[in-house]
Amino acid sequence: MAENPATEWFDPRRRKASGLEATRAAELANRLPLILAKARDIAASLVHGAHGRRRAGMGDTFWQYRPFASGEEAQRVDWRRSARSDQLFVREREWEAAHNCFVWIDVTASMAFKSALAHDFKIDRAAVLGLALADALVKGGERAGALGLSTPTASRHVMERLAELFAGEAASDEASKLPPPVPLPPRARAVLISDFFCDVEALTARLSAYSDAGARGALLMLLDPAEEAFPFAGETLFRDPLGGEDFRAGEARALRDAYGVELEEHKQALREAARRAGFLFLVHHTDRPAAEAALALLVGLGENAEAPRWA
């Protein structure tokens, strides 16, 4: 029997409040009002425009002045601003072409885990982050949609629309550990949120297809703190929520070092797959504030907006 309270879900004699039962779509739907409320709070706290769309380009909105460069057309000079100094200045406008941004969250059974060390079920945290990010992007002038489930929209009701789609996907038998093999338009942004306990080669192929289409984005790996720290000891039964074989450890503590090495190798493989596709790779733990990950994604999408594909 496990000695640490964080192992309660793995204890064969005490499966109360297990994450496995929380995968039922009805239970997720019941939590949606709270998920939406948390997402609204986080979206409101984000700095709109932090995703980096503010750069020079075609548009009508003034952005900044910059020094006139040799070889540019004289008609680009802002003579009123230049008259106040000994240097010529150009009036730049902000790029106003909206991106199509797609959010995907993993709604499979492994995401329905919550240890005693965590604040949320992984699936709830994924939904909060995905919805908050979609709302912030729309308010920043972009369009957002659910990858494989909807076309991008600039509607102010984007959170509600995506929440319904995610809940419906959780109720479907088609939910997968991999993002869907759908075509993405050039310059699209894709945010993929999962624990990524999946086949890295299959994920690499999926990311390569997105990248070849000209899309960029980010992978956010969500981990329960128990999955990172492996705080288990004593006789412990580990159950596979995805239907694999159970594993009984006579002394779980003896597995900690080997588990840590394998998890780090898996994360490194995911990081490399993301790098090759020109995607960001971030890790977030569910005992940390959700706003941290939301802001990291929002800022990262902007910094990675024009990132080239790595060789």
C-alpha positions in Angstrom: 0.0 0.0 0.0 1.3 3.4 -0.8 2.5 5.5 2.1 2.3 9.0 0.5 -1.1 10.7 0.3 -0.2 11.8 -3.2 -0.4 8.1 -4.3 -4.1 7.8 -3.3 -5.2 7.5 -6.9 -2.8 4.5 -7.4 -3.9 2.7 -4.3 -6.0 -0.3 -5.4 -8.1 -0.2 -2.2 -8.8 3.6 -2.2 -9.8 4.9 -5.6 -12.1 7.6 -4.4 -11.9 10.9 -6.2 -9.7 9.3 -8.8 -8.8 11.2 -12.0 -10.0 8.2 -14.0 -13.7 8.8 -13.1 -13.3 12.5 -13.8 -12.9 11.7 -17.5 -16.6 11.3 -17.9 -17.8 14.1 -20.1 -20.8 14.8 -17.8 -18.4 15.6 -14.9 -16.3 17.8 -17.1 -19.4 19.6 -18.3 -20.4 20.2 -14.7 -17.1 21.9 -14.0 -17.2 24.1 -17.1 -18.8 27.1 -15.4 -15.9 27.2 -12.9 -13.4 26.6 -15.7 -14.8 29.5 -17.7 -14.7 31.7 -14.7 -11.0 31.0 -14.1 -10.3 31.4 -17.8 -12.0 34.9 -17.8 -9.9 36.0 -14.8 -6.7 34.9 -16.4 -7.6 36.4 -19.8 -8.4 39.7 -18.1 -5.0 39.7 -16.4 -3.0 39.2 -19.6 -1.4 42.2 -21.4 -3.3 42.4 -24.6 -1.0 42.5 -27.6 1.8 40.8 -25.7 1.8 38.0 -28.4 3.9 40.3 -30.5 1.7 41.3 -33.5 3.0 44.8 -33.0 5.5 45.1 -35.8 6.0 47.2 -38.9 3.8 46.4 -41.9 0.7 47.3 -43.8 -1.9 49.0 -41.7 -3.4 52.4 -40.7 -2.4 52.5 -37.0 0.6 54.5 -36.1 3.2 52.4 -34.3 6.5 54.3 -34.0 9.1 56.6 -35.6 12.4 55.3 -36.8 15.4 56.9 -38.4 15.3 57.2 -42.2 17.6 54.7 -43.9 19.7 55.5 -47.0 18.1 54.2 -50.1 14.5 54.6 -48.9 12.0 56.6 -50.9 11.9 60.3 -49.8 8.1 60.2 -49.6 8.3 57.9 -46.6 9.9 60.7 -44.5 7.7 62.3 -41.9 8.7 65.9 -42.4 6.8 67.3 -39.3 8.7 64.9 -36.9 12.0 65.4 -38.8 11.8 69.2 -38.5 12.2 68.9 -34.7 15.7 67.4 -35.0 18.7 67.2 -37.3 17.7 63.7 -38.4 15.1 62.4 -40.8 12.4 60.0 -39.4 10.0 57.6 -41.0 6.5 57.1 -39.6 5.9 53.3 -39.3 2.5 51.7 -39.1 1.6 48.6 -37.3 1.1 45.3 -39.1 -2.6 44.5 -39.0 -3.0 41.2 -40.6 -4.7 38.9 -38.1 -3.4 35.4 -37.6 -5.5 32.3 -37.5 -4.8 30.8 -34.1 -5.8 27.2 -33.2 -6.0 25.7 -29.8 -5.9 21.9 -29.1 -6.3 20.3 -25.7 -5.8 16.6 -24.9 -9.1 15.3 -23.4 -8.0 11.7 -23.0 -8.1 9.8 -19.8 -4.5 10.5 -18.7 -5.4 14.1 -18.5 -8.0 13.4 -15.8 -5.5 12.9 -13.1 -5.1 15.1 -10.0 -2.8 14.1 -7.1 -3.0 15.6 -3.6 -0.2 17.9 -4.6 -2.0 19.6 -7.4 -4.5 22.4 -7.6 -6.5 21.1 -10.6 -7.1 18.1 -12.8 -4.8 18.3 -15.7 -7.7 18.5 -18.1 -9.3 21.4 -16.2 -6.0 23.3 -16.3 -5.6 22.6 -20.0 -9.1 24.0 -20.7 -8.5 27.1 -18.5 -5.3 27.9 -20.4 -6.7 27.1 -23.8 -9.8 29.3 -23.3 -7.9 32.1 -21.7 -5.4 32.2 -24.5 -8.1 32.2 -27.1 -9.9 35.1 -25.5 -6.7 37.1 -25.1 -5.7 36.5 -28.7 -9.1 37.6 -30.0 -9.0 40.7 -27.9 -5.6 41.4 -29.3 -6.9 41.4 -32.9 -6.4 37.7 -33.9 -8.9 34.9 -34.7 -9.0 31.8 -32.6 -10.6 28.3 -33.1 -10.4 24.8 -31.8 -8.0 22.7 -33.9 -9.9 20.2 -36.0 -13.2 21.3 -34.5 -13.9 24.8 -35.7 -12.7 27.6 -38.0 -11.1 30.6 -36.3 -13.4 33.4 -35.2 -13.0 36.9 -33.8 -16.2 36.6 -31.8 -16.1 37.9 -28.2 -17.9 34.7 -27.3 -14.9 32.6 -28.3 -14.4 31.1 -24.9 -18.0 29.8 -24.7 -17.8 28.4 -28.2 -14.5 26.6 -27.6 -15.6 25.3 -24.2 -18.6 23.5 -25.8 -16.4 22.0 -28.5 -13.8 20.7 -26.0 -16.6 19.2 -23.8 -18.1 17.5 -26.8 -14.7 16.1 -27.8 -14.3 14.7 -24.3 -17.6 12.8 -24.8 -16.4 11.4 -28.1 -14.8 8.1 -28.7 -12.5 9.7 -31.2 -10.3 11.6 -28.6 -6.6 11.0 -29.3 -3.3 11.6 -27.6 -2.2 13.3 -30.8 -3.4 16.6 -32.3 -5.6 16.0 -35.4 -4.0 15.6 -38.9 -5.8 18.6 -40.3 -4.4 21.1 -42.9 -3.4 24.5 -41.4 -3.2 27.7 -43.5 0.2 29.5 -43.9 1.1 31.7 -41.0 -1.3 30.0 -38.7 -0.5 29.5 -35.0 -1.2 26.2 -33.2 -1.1 25.8 -29.4 -1.1 22.2 -28.3 -1.8 21.5 -24.6 -1.3 17.9 -23.3 0.8 15.8 -20.9 2.3 14.4 -24.2 2.5 10.9 -22.8 2.4 9.8 -26.4 4.5 8.3 -29.2 7.1 11.0 -29.9 7.7 9.8 -33.4 4.0 10.1 -34.3 3.9 13.6 -32.7 7.0 14.6 -34.7 5.4 13.6 -37.9 2.3 15.6 -37.0 4.3 18.7 -36.1 6.3 18.4 -39.3 3.1 18.4 -41.4 2.0 21.6 -39.6 5.4 23.2 -40.1 5.5 22.2 -43.8 2.2 24.1 -44.3 3.9 27.3 -42.8 2.3 27.1 -39.4 4.1 27.8 -36.1 3.1 27.6 -32.5 3.8 26.0 -29.1 3.6 22.8 -27.2 2.7 23.1 -23.5 3.4 20.0 -21.5 1.1 19.8 -18.5 2.3 17.7 -15.6 0.9 17.0 -12.2 3.7 17.6 -9.6 3.4 13.9 -8.6 4.2 12.9 -12.1 7.4 15.0 -12.0 8.6 14.3 -8.4 7.4 10.6 -8.2 6.7 10.8 -4.4 5.6 7.2 -4.2 6.8 4.7 -1.6 5.9 1.2 -0.5 3.7 -1.3 -2.4 1.9 0.7 -5.1 -0.4 -0.3 -7.9 0.0 1.9 -11.0 -3.0 1.8 -13.3 -2.9 2.9 -16.9 -5.9 5.2 -17.6 -5.5 4.6 -21.3 -6.3 0.9 -20.9 -2.8 -0.6 -20.7 -1.7 -3.2 -18.2 -1.5 -2.4 -14.5 1.9 -2.5 -12.8 2.4 -3.4 -9.1 5.6 -2.1 -7.5 6.8 -3.9 -4.4 8.8 -0.8 -3.4 7.9 2.2 -5.5 10.7 4.4 -4.1 13.3 2.1 -5.8 11.9 3.2 -9.2 12.3 6.9 -8.6 15.7 7.4 -10.2 15.0 5.4 -13.3 11.6 7.0 -13.7 13.2 10.5 -13.5 15.8 9.6 -16.1 13.1 8.3 -18.5 10.8 11.3 -18.0 13.7 13.7 -18.7 14.6 11.8 -21.8 11.0 11.9 -23.0 10.8 15.7 -22.4 14.1 16.1 -24.3 12.7 14.2 -27.2 9.5 16.4 -27.2 11.7 19.5 -27.0 13.7 18.4 -30.0 10.6 17.5 -32.0 9.2 21.0 -31.3 12.5 22.7 -32.2 12.7 21.0 -35.5 9.2 22.1 -36.4 9.8 25.7 -35.3 7.5 25.3 -32.3 8.1 26.4 -28.7 8.2 23.8 -26.0 7.1 24.8 -22.5 6.4 22.7 -19.3 3.8 23.7 -16.7 2.9 22.0 -13.4 -0.6 22.0 -12.0 0.6 23.2 -8.6 1.7 26.5 -10.2 -0.5 29.5 -11.0 -2.2 29.0 -14.3 -1.5 32.7 -15.2 2.2 31.9 -15.4 1.7 29.4 -18.3 -0.9 31.7 -20.0 1.5 34.6 -20.1 4.4 32.5 -21.3 2.3 31.2 -24.2 1.0 34.6 -25.1 4.5 36.2 -25.1 6.1 33.1 -26.7 3.7 33.1 -29.6 4.7 36.7 -30.4 8.4 36.0 -30.1 8.0 32.9 -32.3 5.8 34.6 -34.9 8.3 34.5 -37.7 10.6 31.8 -36.4 12.2 29.7 -39.2 12.0 26.0 -39.3 15.1 24.4 -37.8 17.2 22.1 -39.9 
